[in-house]
Amino acid sequence: MKRRQGWLFFIIFLLSLSIYLIINYPLNLGLDLKGGTQFTLQLVKEEGKVTNDDLAAVKAVLDRRVNNLGVAESNLQTVGRDQLILELPGKTNDAEEASKVLGKTALLEFRTQKTGTSEELRILRNQKSIINSLIDQLLVFETRKNDDNYFDDINKNLKSIEERINYSSKSNELFAKLTDTKKYINNQITDLFIKTDLTGKYLVNAAIRPEQTNNNWEVLLTFNSDGGDKFANITKSIAGTDKLLAIILDGESISEASVGNQFSNTGITGGTASISGNISLENARELEVQLKGGSLPLPIEIVETNSIGALLGTENIIKSRYAAIIGLIFVGLFMIFNYRILGLVSLISLILYGFFNLAIYSLIDVTLTLPGISGLILSIGMAVDANILIFERIREELKEGNTLIKSIDSGFQRANSSIIDGHITTFISCFVLFLLGTNFVKGFALTLGIGVIVSLFTSLSCSKTTLKFLTTYQSFRQRNLYLTNESFPK
């Protein structure tokens, strides 16, 4: 009895958690259901024409970057010889983030400081530190926009820096001015460093982690064996000197660091390095995506951006919703009419199945498309089939004259192996489709695979727990609620 109550409370807990996840983490809809943003991308090659190999290489890198952004079910295709069309679901957040990342070449370099540049570098780094502080102040003061003088001090400090470094931003907005000035300083710092043969092509992985001493973030880099050897040799050459090692991204210095004297014999071994220094979580994530996606073989420009509507059309989507609701109602009515109390249990199990599925979609950030919905509907059919198989076994036991409780236990036990085998074989098919299929096939395989796992849980655990709970009440133990009159044992 206690075990049965424990399962019941566990199912109620899962239902409550599912409702919470569905409310607080809305489902992501794909291009065909919600629409999104379309980018027209132009490849830029200074010498010669863009080749098919160039186009394929750029497409491969962009595909990795988009996936790293978490933008699933995107559509990327070539147009002509030097353009790509990229369609992303969603009109704001994902598209805005993607537009920042797509056009960057992500050329990562490691450089060592030139001799005799220590004083100039010290001044530039000091100005960069002040700029970072002003940017932080401006972000804090954004809450005081009603105060006409809230940015006066920042503007005065910025003008002082511009005079010292002999640079003036052409932007009108204050934040843009600060950003432009910071970029200029980073480029000036880059000119004080000498190129080495260690670049991003030796990079194996990039990951973000919080710094231990403050609220900033750092990006941890992992090199392959050749890259690790090169990094060790470079750090060995400047260890214990006043020269710094700079990490350069797209010609702009991201971080400069000294190498301690303890590394003068071997250099920094282990094949890892980190990019740190006043990096926010958003910027660290953006940098991680660029580096993990790889360097673009050629620069690209976003020449056109368009909003696109749902590919299926609003009318078809509404009709599909009505069809799904009507279909579920008819399935529920059929189960109740044919199996009576058992059909009611099946309907409760299907409701739980629906909530659990949608909660998992929200939790693992599934992008739902029409193929994905097809996988969901197919898994609903499997869930109903599993219940029918169990209920028929229970009826057979009742017809043989067994008690209700014994019939329920025996029915579930006899049906277990058939249900598990059927679900496992379907899950294996889903796994293969997900590994080998394209985006939309993967969406179908993912939702079907999730549905198979949830169906196995709801049909074997939720249905049995619900049925056992109902039979604790005398009014639900009447045999005529489970069998028709002609089915009674004689």
Secondary structure, DSSP 8 states (H G I E B T S, - for coil): -HHHHHHHHHHHHHHHHHHHHHHHS--EE-HHHH-EEEEEEEE--SSS---HHHHHHHHHHHHHHHHHTT--S-EEEEETTTEEEEEEE-SSHHHHHHHHHHT----EEEEEE-TT-HHHHHHHHHHHHHHHHHHHHHHHHGGGTT-TTTTHHHHHHHHHHHHHHT-----SSHHHHHHHHHHHHHHHHHTTEEEEEEEGGGEEEEEEEE-SSSS-EEEEEEE-HHHHHHHHHHHHHHTTSS--EEEEETTEEEEEE---GGGTTT-S-SSEEEEEEEE-HHHHHHHHHHHHH---SS-EEEEEEEEE--TT-HHHHHHHHHHHHHHHHHHHHHHHHHHTHHHHHHHHHHHHHHHHHHHHHHHTT-EE-HHHHHHHHHHHHHHHHHHHHHHHHHHHHHHTT--HHHHHHHHHHHHHHHHHHHHHHHHHHHHHHHHHS-HHHHHHHHHHHHHHHHHHHIIIIIHHHHHHHHTTSGGG--GGGTS-GGGS--
